[in-house]
Amino acid sequence: MRKCGEGTRWAASSMESEQRRFDSGDLPSLRRMVCEQGPLSRPDGSVSWMQGDTSVLVGVYGPTEVKVSKEIYDKATLEVLLRPKVGLPGVYEKSREQMIKKTCEAVVLGNLHPRSSVMVVLQVIADAGSLLSSCLNAACVGLVDAGLPMSSLFCGVTCALDAGGNILLDPTAKQEKGAPAVLTFAIDSVEKKVLLSTMKGTCSEEQLQQCIATAQRAAETIFRFYRDAACRKYSKW
């Protein structure tokens, strides 16, 4: 039998969990996005991010004390760790870590926290395609949840070209496998600038420009999702 007061605590806990979780619903071009802010208690900011069946958990620590060997006198030291679903990080994860790090460094105002450390830890839960863009999105929302100062937001968008040259937005793992080219971009929220561009395969310059334009349009949907998720979290019950 539930004790007096337990029902109230359970209801409050349920409401808090629901407040942190935001679902985009069905989108015309992108897979469904689901974001839960603050699922972890130890990091300064954390996010559970799902995009289709791809799922990533991120924890952001800092600004905090940094080792003397890694200290930078005029800005924060930013590190990114990407952990695969199973096993230890390999060459693939290390290269993605650098891409995510460079993107974060482009927008985080590290000069406001000199001689400190900011660490972004990403854990892959499931990879069903467009993993890098999902990691970028999770990292951005995690930085926001940690309250770090940023010059702008950013998002990741993956495009794949099929055999006919058509652009597939936010492709699944199966679509990526059969695509002649897969491109991932990081787009900033202020000027829609390309902060990161990486490609697997080959494509023409015209196709590249078409993919960039498609990614910039898709970014508007993702940034709107960011805003809606933040409003949902911080609005009154």
C-alpha positions in Angstrom: 0.0 0.0 0.0 1.4 3.4 -1.0 2.1 5.7 2.0 0.6 9.1 2.4 2.6 11.6 0.3 4.1 9.0 -2.0 1.4 9.6 -4.7 2.2 13.3 -4.7 6.0 12.6 -5.0 5.4 10.1 -7.8 3.2 12.5 -9.7 5.7 15.3 -9.3 8.5 13.0 -10.5 6.4 12.0 -13.5 5.6 15.6 -14.4 9.3 16.6 -14.1 10.3 13.7 -16.4 7.6 14.7 -18.9 8.8 18.4 -18.7 12.3 17.4 -19.7 11.2 15.2 -22.6 10.2 16.8 -25.9 9.1 15.0 -29.1 9.1 16.7 -32.4 6.3 14.5 -33.8 6.4 13.5 -37.5 8.5 15.8 -39.7 8.3 16.2 -43.4 11.9 15.6 -44.3 13.7 14.6 -41.1 13.3 11.6 -38.9 11.4 12.1 -35.6 13.5 13.8 -32.9 13.1 13.2 -29.2 15.1 15.2 -26.7 15.2 14.7 -22.9 17.2 17.3 -21.0 18.8 16.6 -17.6 18.5 12.7 -17.5 21.8 12.5 -15.6 22.5 14.1 -12.2 26.3 14.2 -12.1 27.2 16.3 -15.2 26.5 20.0 -15.3 24.4 19.4 -18.4 23.1 16.3 -20.0 20.8 15.2 -22.8 19.3 12.1 -24.2 18.9 12.6 -28.0 17.0 10.3 -30.4 16.8 10.9 -34.1 14.8 8.1 -35.7 16.3 5.0 -34.2 19.7 6.6 -33.7 20.2 7.4 -30.0 23.0 9.3 -28.2 23.5 10.2 -24.5 25.7 13.2 -23.7 27.1 14.7 -20.5 28.8 18.1 -20.3 31.2 18.8 -17.4 32.5 22.3 -16.6 33.7 24.8 -16.6 35.9 23.2 -13.9 39.5 23.0 -12.8 42.0 21.9 -15.6 45.3 20.1 -15.4 48.3 22.4 -15.6 49.5 20.5 -18.7 46.3 21.2 -20.6 45.7 24.8 -19.3 45.2 27.6 -21.8 45.8 31.0 -20.3 43.2 32.9 -22.3 40.4 30.4 -22.8 38.8 27.2 -21.6 40.2 23.9 -22.7 37.4 21.9 -24.5 37.6 18.2 -24.9 35.3 15.7 -26.5 35.0 12.0 -25.9 32.9 9.7 -28.1 32.3 6.3 -26.8 30.9 3.6 -29.2 28.0 1.4 -28.3 30.4 -1.5 -27.6 34.2 -1.8 -27.2 36.8 0.9 -27.1 37.0 4.0 -29.2 38.9 3.5 -32.5 40.1 5.6 -35.4 36.5 6.4 -36.5 35.5 7.7 -33.0 38.8 9.7 -32.7 38.2 11.5 -36.0 34.6 12.3 -35.1 35.7 13.6 -31.7 37.9 16.2 -33.5 35.1 17.2 -35.8 32.7 17.7 -32.9 35.4 19.5 -30.9 36.2 22.0 -33.7 32.5 22.7 -34.1 32.0 23.3 -30.4 35.0 25.5 -30.2 33.7 27.7 -33.0 30.7 28.8 -30.9 31.6 28.3 -27.2 32.8 31.6 -25.7 35.8 29.9 -24.0 37.5 33.3 -23.3 34.9 33.9 -20.6 36.3 30.9 -18.6 40.2 31.0 -19.1 42.3 28.3 -17.4 39.3 26.0 -17.0 38.1 22.7 -18.6 34.9 21.8 -20.4 34.4 18.2 -21.3 31.7 16.8 -23.6 31.2 13.0 -23.3 29.0 11.3 -25.9 27.8 7.7 -25.5 26.3 6.0 -28.6 23.3 4.0 -27.6 22.2 3.0 -31.1 23.4 3.8 -34.6 20.7 3.6 -37.2 22.2 6.2 -39.6 23.2 9.9 -39.5 25.2 9.3 -36.3 27.6 12.3 -36.6 24.8 14.8 -37.1 22.9 13.3 -34.2 26.1 13.6 -32.0 26.4 17.3 -33.1 22.8 18.0 -32.2 23.1 16.2 -28.8 26.3 18.1 -28.1 24.7 21.5 -28.8 21.7 20.8 -26.6 24.0 19.5 -23.9 26.1 22.7 -23.9 22.9 24.7 -23.6 21.7 22.5 -20.7 25.0 23.1 -18.9 24.5 26.9 -19.3 27.7 27.5 -21.2 27.9 30.9 -23.0 27.8 30.5 -26.8 27.9 32.9 -29.7 25.3 30.8 -31.5 23.7 27.4 -31.6 24.7 24.8 -34.2 23.1 21.7 -35.6 24.2 18.7 -37.6 22.5 17.6 -40.9 23.4 14.5 -43.0 22.6 14.2 -46.7 23.1 11.2 -48.9 23.0 11.1 -52.7 21.3 8.0 -54.2 22.4 6.4 -57.5 20.1 8.9 -59.4 21.7 11.9 -57.8 18.7 12.6 -55.6 19.3 14.0 -52.1 18.2 11.9 -49.1 17.9 14.0 -46.0 18.8 12.4 -42.6 19.4 9.0 -44.1 19.1 5.7 -42.3 22.1 3.3 -42.1 20.7 1.2 -45.0 20.4 4.4 -47.2 23.9 5.4 -46.2 25.4 2.0 -47.1 24.0 2.2 -50.7 24.7 5.8 -51.3 27.6 6.9 -53.6 28.2 9.9 -51.3 27.2 10.8 -47.7 27.8 14.4 -46.5 27.4 15.8 -43.0 27.4 19.5 -42.2 27.3 21.6 -39.0 25.3 24.8 -39.5 25.2 27.8 -37.1 22.0 29.4 -36.1 22.8 33.1 -36.7 24.1 33.3 -40.3 23.5 29.6 -41.3 27.2 29.3 -42.0 28.8 25.9 -42.5 31.0 25.2 -39.5 31.9 21.7 -40.5 31.7 19.7 -43.8 32.7 16.1 -44.2 32.0 13.7 -47.0 32.3 10.0 -47.6 32.4 9.1 -51.4 32.4 11.6 -54.3 30.0 14.1 -55.8 30.1 17.0 -58.2 30.5 20.6 -57.0 26.9 21.3 -58.1 25.7 18.4 -56.0 27.8 19.7 -53.0 26.2 23.1 -53.2 22.7 21.5 -53.5 23.4 19.5 -50.3 24.6 22.6 -48.5 21.4 24.5 -49.4 19.3 21.5 -48.3 21.1 21.2 -45.0 20.7 25.0 -44.3 16.9 24.6 -44.9 16.7 21.5 -42.7 18.7 23.4 -40.0 15.8 25.8 -39.5 13.5 22.9 -38.5 16.1 21.6 -36.0 16.7 25.1 -34.5 12.9 25.4 -34.1 12.9 22.1 -32.3 15.7 23.3 -30.0 13.6 26.4 -29.1 10.4 24.4 -28.5 12.3 21.9 -26.3 13.8 24.7 -24.3 10.4 26.4 -23.9 8.9 23.1 -22.8 11.6 22.6 -20.1 11.5 26.1 -18.7 7.8 26.9 -19.0 5.6 26.7 -15.9 3.7 23.5 -15.3 
